[in-house]
Amino acid sequence: MRCRRIIYSVSGRKRIGSPTMTLHKGSCHCGRVQFEVDAADDLEVRNCNCSICRMTGHQHLIVEKSAFHLTAGEDELSCYTFNTGIAKHYFCRHCGIKSFYVPRSNPNGYSVNARCLDHATILSKKIIDFDGQHWEENAESLQHLTGQ
């Protein structure tokens, strides 16, 4: 499993002890769909190589449902499902960006696209490659992310 770390400069922020939880804001490209997510300021995201993630470039920040708050644009969303129909891929019907979705691996949570978050609140981003081409063999490794 490969990991990459991207460091963002956040002026005036100091790290002390355990991970800091931050309210991150995000949106689709046109801004009609907006959301907030409670997550660490040091993000750990998954880069998946399954067919849809490879094509969309989604960087998975998987969180519990209670940590995700859609703040604008519910009426602007369209939903796409395929295969088992468990995953609900929501995207802006105007700009086409998939900012978040309900993942098959964690249907009691959301996978937020870390690329859609405001970088000002991200201290660092650790990217972990996930083999989604062999989803059945690897899905169990994601279940702990929402306390399943």
Sequence and secondary structure as in RCSB ss.txt:
>XXXX:A:sequence
MRCRRIIYSVSGRKRIGSPTMTLHKGSCHCGRVQFEVDAADDLEVRNCNCSICRMTGHQHLIVEKSAFHLTAGED
ELSCYTFNTGIAKHYFCRHCGIKSFYVPRSNPNGYSVNARCLDHATILSKKIIDFDGQHWEENAESLQHLTGQ
>XXXX:A:secstr
  EEEEE   TT    SS  EEEEEEE SSSSSEEEEEEESEEEEEEE SHHHHHHT EEEEEEGGGEEEEE GG
GEEEE  TTS SEEEEETTT    EEE SS TTEEEEEGGGB GGG SEEEEEEE GGGHHHHGGGGGGGGT 
